[in-house]
Amino acid sequence: MKALASFIMRGRAQATLVAVVGAVLSLVIPPLSHLSGATIGLVTLRNGAKEGLFLMLALGLVMGAIGMVSSVEGGLVQVYVIGMLLLSVPVLLASIVLRVTRSLGQTLSAIAIMAALLILLANIMLGDAAAWWRTVLETVMAPMLNEAELSSGEASDMLDGMARMMTGLVAAVLLYSTMINLSLARWFQGMLYNPGGFQQEFHSLFLEKRVAIAAALIGVGGMIFAGQGGISQDLMILVVALFSIHGLALVHGVIGITGMGRGWLFALYVGLVIVPPHIAMMLAMVGYIDSWSDIRGRLRKKIEGSGQQSRNSQLDQDDQSEQHDRDERDEDASNDDRLDNDRSDSDDERR
């Protein structure tokens, strides 16, 4: 991976090549789309916004040219190219924020604001976003619904429930995707210029109390308008996604501080694969609590305090040992003086 990061940083042509290859291969292996985003992020973090913008536009032009000569249906190509650009813009902006603030927590908050703006924009432009998603889902999921042999009422209820959550889920996916791209970019940068830096940065990721307060207000709105869908529910989904990342960083940080085995992380990620909503909710809860209580800070102080007590205890033992040695030396010296006096008295008597 270090060789790949080094290749990206050789110049514009190399960076564009990696971004394009990642985008093309993601048609077959979707996770490789993060390679394109990470490339844009790395170039922006290291060389600035101008170079990142150049790379993003170059990626769009090359992908558009490939689409024009491909045999794939034109509409699908357009959707794909637009989708790649939409995913590139947040990582470009997030990389600029991280480059300026040098705070992963503040950058995560900025990404969440971008995702929230997407929710607001979707509701304004689409009017009834749930109805729009209902139409889309009916078209996309029609074959699966037919195979499932659901009744018309069951299928309708399922589609209605999904449609009410889709805008929030898309915003959550945008948040997760951008954070993955940015983390990969920061990891690449750390390997090249600051080994181990990304690990320390991620372990220290922290969302401030004002973010927690905003989340609480959104949660109150979500409870008031529960079951009605709309902006409040979409934002509530986004809040869970936001604090689940905080919770994930908290788990990594606690394991790093305490030296616990990596088996805990393995179990956590297995859970994220098997039951992602439940684990994400759990992580969001502990992340939200951490915003108020700073668990890692308290843990560090406790460990440092225990270490200081241990050092003080050792120093006391050393002082006691030294005092015991001094006492023994003084006693030996006193015995020697008494022996000398006895010898002197004996010599006087003989004389």
LINVENBEL-V748212 format. One line per field, one symbol per residue. psi: psi as a letter, one per 20 degrees, with the letter a starting at -180 (. if undefined). burial: + if it has 16 or more other ideal C-beta (glycine too) atoms within 10 Angstrom, else -. A space follows every 50 residues. Layout:
psi = ???
burial = ???
This chain:
psi = hhhghhghjhrggggggggggggghihgnhiihhhgghgggggghgirhg hggggghggggghgghhhirjqpghhgggggggghhhhghhgghhgghhg hkohghgghhghgghhhggggghghienhghghggghhghjgghhghilq rhgggggghggghhigghhghghgggghhgggggghgggghhimpighgh ghhjppprhhghghhgghgghhhgkpiibagghghhghggggihgghghg gggghhgikqqihggghghghhggmggghggghhghgghhhhimghghgg hgghghhgggggghggggghgghggggggggghgggghgggggghggggh .
burial = ----+--++-----++++++-+++-+------+++++++++++++++--- ++++++-+++-++--+----------+--++--+--++-++++++++++- --++++++++++-+++-++--++-----++-+++--+-------+----- ----+---+---++++++-+++-++++++++++++++++++------+-- +++++++---++-++--++-++------++++++++++++++++++++++ +++++------------+---+------++--++-++++++---++---- -------------------------------------------------- -
